[in-house]
Amino acid sequence: MSPVYLIRHPAVAVPPGICYGQSDVALAAPVEALADTLRAQLPASFRLLSSPLTRCRRLAEALGEPVFDARLMEIDFGAWELRAWDEIERHLIDAWAADPLH
């Protein structure tokens, strides 16, 4: 079985404490230097799967020829998207955390 490498997208251009889930937010900085560093640590040949969201797409394209799959997108937080976590009522967050699948 081949190893699996999980790579998270770099920092986004969103203030800390903001819920951004499936919102298609930009990256805070260019990805080329990070891609170079990662490429040196990855095997010469690998299959590259990525979320289609811009923050993931940019790095994936810098690393190679990705296959984009919407199933890899982050959770859709609905009305919470782009809101500060502090502004969301605590009991709503607790209810979601107790049963995140429903």
C-alpha positions as CSV (number, residue, x, y, z in Angstrom):
1,M,0.0,0.0,0.0
2,S,1.3,3.5,-0.9
3,P,1.7,6.1,1.8
4,V,-0.8,8.9,2.1
5,Y,0.4,12.4,2.6
6,L,-2.2,14.9,4.0
7,I,-1.4,18.6,3.3
8,R,-3.5,21.4,4.7
9,H,-3.9,24.6,2.8
10,P,-1.7,27.6,3.9
11,A,-2.9,30.5,6.0
12,V,-6.0,32.3,4.6
13,A,-6.6,36.0,4.2
14,V,-9.3,35.9,6.8
15,P,-9.0,37.4,10.3
16,P,-8.4,34.8,13.1
17,G,-11.6,33.6,14.8
18,I,-13.7,33.7,11.6
19,C,-15.7,30.6,10.6
20,Y,-15.0,30.1,6.9
21,G,-15.8,26.5,6.2
22,Q,-16.8,26.2,2.5
23,S,-16.5,30.0,1.8
24,D,-14.0,30.3,-1.1
25,V,-11.5,32.6,0.7
26,A,-8.2,33.7,-0.7
27,L,-4.8,32.7,0.7
28,A,-2.7,35.2,2.7
29,A,0.5,34.7,0.7
30,P,1.8,33.2,-2.5
31,V,2.3,29.4,-2.4
32,E,5.4,28.9,-4.6
33,A,7.9,28.7,-1.7
34,L,5.8,26.3,0.3
35,A,5.2,24.2,-2.9
36,D,9.0,24.0,-3.4
37,T,9.5,22.9,0.2
38,L,6.8,20.3,0.0
39,R,7.9,19.0,-3.4
40,A,11.3,18.2,-1.9
41,Q,9.6,16.0,0.8
42,L,7.2,14.2,-1.6
43,P,8.1,11.2,-3.8
44,A,8.9,11.9,-7.4
45,S,5.6,10.5,-8.6
46,F,2.3,10.8,-6.7
47,R,-1.4,11.1,-7.2
48,L,-2.7,14.5,-6.1
49,L,-6.3,15.0,-4.9
50,S,-7.6,18.4,-3.8
51,S,-10.6,20.3,-2.7
52,P,-11.6,22.7,-5.5
53,L,-11.7,25.6,-3.1
54,T,-9.2,28.3,-4.1
55,R,-7.2,28.0,-0.9
56,C,-6.5,24.3,-1.7
57,R,-6.5,24.6,-5.5
58,R,-3.6,27.1,-5.5
59,L,-1.2,24.9,-3.6
60,A,-2.3,21.7,-5.4
61,E,-1.7,23.3,-8.8
62,A,1.7,24.5,-7.7
63,L,2.5,20.9,-6.7
64,G,1.4,19.2,-9.9
65,E,-1.6,18.2,-11.8
66,P,-4.4,17.7,-9.2
67,V,-7.7,15.9,-9.5
68,F,-10.3,18.1,-7.8
69,D,-13.0,16.5,-5.8
70,A,-15.8,18.4,-4.0
71,R,-16.0,15.7,-1.4
72,L,-12.8,17.1,0.0
73,M,-14.2,20.5,0.7
74,E,-14.5,21.6,4.3
75,I,-17.8,21.5,6.2
76,D,-20.5,24.0,5.1
77,F,-21.4,26.0,8.2
78,G,-24.4,27.6,6.5
79,A,-25.4,30.8,8.3
80,W,-22.2,30.7,10.3
81,E,-20.0,31.1,7.3
82,L,-17.8,34.2,7.5
83,R,-19.1,35.1,11.0
84,A,-16.9,35.4,14.0
85,W,-17.1,32.3,16.3
86,D,-17.6,34.7,19.2
87,E,-20.8,36.0,17.6
88,I,-22.4,32.6,17.3
89,E,-24.5,31.7,20.3
90,R,-22.6,29.2,22.5
91,H,-25.6,26.8,22.9
92,L,-25.8,26.5,19.0
93,I,-22.1,25.6,18.8
94,D,-22.5,23.1,21.7
95,A,-25.5,21.5,20.0
96,W,-23.6,21.1,16.7
97,A,-20.5,19.7,18.5
98,A,-22.6,17.1,20.3
99,D,-24.0,15.8,17.0
100,P,-21.9,17.1,14.0
101,L,-23.4,14.7,11.5
102,H,-27.0,15.9,12.0
